[in-house]
Amino acid sequence: MDPALQTLIAASVAFVGTHFALSHPLRALLVRMFGEGGFLGFYSLVAFATFGWMIVAFRAAPPADLGGSGEIGWIAATLLTIPALVLFLGSFWKNPAMPNPAAKGPIDRQPTGVFAVTRHPMMWGFALWALSHLVLWWSLRTLIVAGAVLALALVGAHLQDRKKEALLGKAWSDWEARTSYWPRWGALFGAGAVLWLIAIALWLGVTWAHIHAAGVPAGVWRWVG
């Protein structure tokens, strides 16, 4: 295997592994050592460092070394990235999974918006983004990074439930009973017209920027640019 790809795998494992380790088995110990604020600072530092390593390793790895999935892959990727943005943007509104749930809205409410789809909209937004890049079959470096993000999102969402159950007890268990880990896709169009419009506008901007950032036209710009 190309040494650059080996480095990228190591960076991706470090990025995902440190997220899991710091968020779960090591969290209580580090909070006792550094306090909640110190822990969040340390967590952020490690996350940025490993993410930066992954970006550098990605850029050093060979680009476009697979055959690609053609127009069908691009259509699938396009259709995946729009709901990914809807879920991601909607997750910032009254999300009880945020570090300070009291500031984001009570857990004892009925799920609305993207939370009627899944209680982990941000994680599923990342998962859809990862899938949109996997289906393109563009390069090994893309498969490695997208696979890492997919694992972080889906396994991380499950581990987040376990952590919140321990921290919040019955309040989180009741929230789990009213929501779903697996997306209820039929509820996605009920997330709100304003959210959809914002997501589509941002999607147009992001996919346009993709042309300049990656040198590859994505989304609708692949056909109308």
C-alpha positions in Angstrom: 0.0 0.0 0.0 1.1 3.5 -0.7 2.8 5.0 2.4 0.7 8.1 2.0 -2.4 6.0 2.3 -1.0 4.3 5.4 -0.4 7.6 7.0 -4.0 8.7 6.1 -5.4 5.5 7.7 -3.3 6.2 10.9 -4.6 9.8 11.0 -8.2 8.7 10.5 -7.9 6.0 13.2 -6.4 8.6 15.5 -9.2 11.1 14.7 -12.0 8.6 15.3 -10.3 6.7 18.2 -9.5 9.8 20.2 -13.1 11.0 19.8 -14.4 7.8 21.2 -11.8 7.5 24.0 -12.1 11.1 25.2 -15.9 11.2 25.0 -16.5 7.9 26.8 -14.0 5.8 28.8 -11.6 8.7 29.6 -14.1 11.5 30.0 -14.9 11.1 33.7 -11.2 10.9 34.7 -10.3 13.9 32.6 -13.2 16.0 34.0 -12.0 15.2 37.5 -8.4 16.2 36.5 -9.1 19.4 34.5 -12.7 20.3 35.3 -15.5 20.5 32.7 -14.0 23.6 30.9 -10.5 22.2 30.9 -11.8 18.9 29.5 -13.6 20.6 26.7 -10.5 22.6 25.8 -8.3 19.5 25.8 -10.9 17.6 23.8 -11.1 20.4 21.2 -7.3 20.6 21.0 -7.0 16.8 20.3 -9.9 16.9 17.8 -8.4 19.8 15.9 -4.9 18.3 15.9 -6.0 14.9 14.6 -8.4 16.4 12.1 -5.6 18.6 10.8 -3.3 15.6 10.5 -6.0 13.8 8.6 -6.4 16.8 6.2 -2.6 17.0 5.6 -2.5 13.2 5.0 -5.5 13.3 2.7 -3.8 16.0 0.5 -0.6 13.9 0.3 -2.5 10.8 -0.8 -3.1 9.9 -4.5 -6.2 11.6 -5.9 -8.8 10.0 -8.3 -7.2 6.5 -8.3 -10.4 4.6 -8.7 -12.7 4.2 -11.6 -15.6 6.2 -10.2 -19.3 5.3 -10.3 -20.2 7.7 -13.2 -23.3 9.8 -13.5 -25.4 7.4 -11.3 -23.0 8.0 -8.5 -23.1 11.8 -8.9 -26.9 11.7 -8.9 -26.9 9.6 -5.7 -24.4 11.9 -4.0 -26.4 15.0 -5.0 -29.6 13.5 -3.5 -27.8 12.5 -0.3 -26.1 15.8 0.5 -29.3 17.9 0.5 -31.0 16.0 3.4 -27.6 15.8 5.1 -27.6 19.6 5.3 -31.2 19.7 6.4 -30.4 17.4 9.3 -27.1 19.1 10.2 -28.6 22.7 10.3 -31.7 21.6 12.1 -29.6 19.9 14.8 -28.5 23.3 16.2 -32.1 24.2 17.3 -33.0 23.0 20.8 -30.7 19.9 20.6 -30.6 18.2 24.0 -27.5 16.3 23.0 -25.4 19.5 23.0 -22.9 19.8 25.9 -25.3 22.1 27.9 -28.8 20.7 27.2 -30.5 23.2 29.6 -29.5 26.0 27.3 -30.8 24.2 24.2 -34.3 23.4 25.3 -36.0 20.9 27.6 -35.8 17.2 27.0 -39.3 16.6 28.2 -40.9 18.1 25.0 -42.3 16.3 22.0 -39.7 16.0 19.2 -40.2 18.4 16.4 -38.3 19.5 13.3 -35.4 17.2 12.5 -35.8 15.5 15.9 -39.0 13.9 14.6 -36.7 12.3 12.1 -34.0 11.1 14.5 -32.6 12.2 17.9 -29.2 12.3 16.3 -29.7 14.6 13.3 -26.2 16.0 13.3 -24.6 12.5 13.3 -26.9 11.4 10.5 -26.1 14.5 8.6 -22.4 13.5 8.8 -23.3 9.9 7.9 -25.2 11.0 4.7 -22.2 13.2 3.8 -19.9 10.2 4.2 -22.2 8.0 2.1 -22.4 10.6 -0.6 -18.6 10.4 -1.0 -18.5 6.6 -0.7 -20.9 6.1 -3.6 -18.7 8.1 -5.9 -15.9 5.5 -5.7 -13.6 8.4 -6.6 -10.3 7.6 -4.7 -9.0 5.4 -1.9 -8.2 8.5 0.1 -11.8 9.6 -0.1 -13.0 6.1 0.9 -10.7 6.2 3.9 -11.9 9.6 5.2 -15.5 9.0 4.4 -15.4 5.6 6.1 -13.9 7.2 9.2 -16.6 9.9 9.3 -19.3 7.3 8.8 -18.0 5.2 11.7 -17.6 8.3 13.9 -21.2 9.3 13.2 -23.1 6.1 13.6 -21.1 4.5 16.3 -20.7 7.8 18.0 -24.4 8.4 18.1 -24.9 5.0 19.8 -22.2 5.8 22.4 -23.7 9.3 22.9 -26.9 7.6 24.0 -25.1 5.5 26.6 -23.3 8.6 27.9 -26.4 10.7 28.1 -28.2 7.9 29.9 -25.5 7.9 32.5 -25.5 11.7 32.8 -29.2 12.5 32.6 -30.9 9.3 33.6 -34.6 9.0 33.1 -34.8 12.3 31.3 -32.7 10.9 28.4 -34.4 7.5 28.5 -37.8 9.2 28.1 -36.3 11.3 25.2 -35.1 8.0 23.6 -38.6 6.5 23.9 -40.1 9.5 22.0 -37.5 9.6 19.3 -35.6 7.2 17.1 -31.9 6.4 16.5 -32.7 5.2 13.0 -34.1 8.1 10.8 -37.8 8.1 10.0 -37.3 9.5 6.6 -41.0 10.2 6.0 -40.8 12.9 8.6 -37.9 14.7 6.9 -40.2 16.9 4.7 -41.9 18.1 7.9 -38.8 19.6 9.3 -39.9 23.0 8.2 -40.0 25.0 4.9 -37.6 27.6 6.2 -35.0 25.0 7.2 -35.3 23.4 3.8 -34.9 26.7 1.9 -31.8 27.6 4.0 -30.3 24.2 3.5 -30.9 24.3 -0.3 -29.4 27.8 -0.5 -26.3 26.7 1.6 -26.1 23.5 -0.5 -25.9 25.6 -3.7 -23.1 27.7 -2.1 -21.1 24.7 -0.7 -21.3 22.7 -4.0 -20.2 25.8 -5.9 -17.3 26.3 -3.6 -16.4 22.6 -4.1 -15.4 23.4 -7.7 -12.7 25.8 -6.4 -11.7 23.9 -3.2 -11.5 20.4 -4.8 -11.3 21.2 -8.5 -14.3 19.0 -9.1 -17.9 20.3 -9.9 -20.4 18.8 -7.5 -24.2 18.9 -7.1 -26.2 20.7 -9.7 -23.1 22.5 -11.0 -21.9 19.3 -12.5 -24.6 19.6 -15.1 -25.3 23.4 -15.3 -22.0 24.9 -14.5 
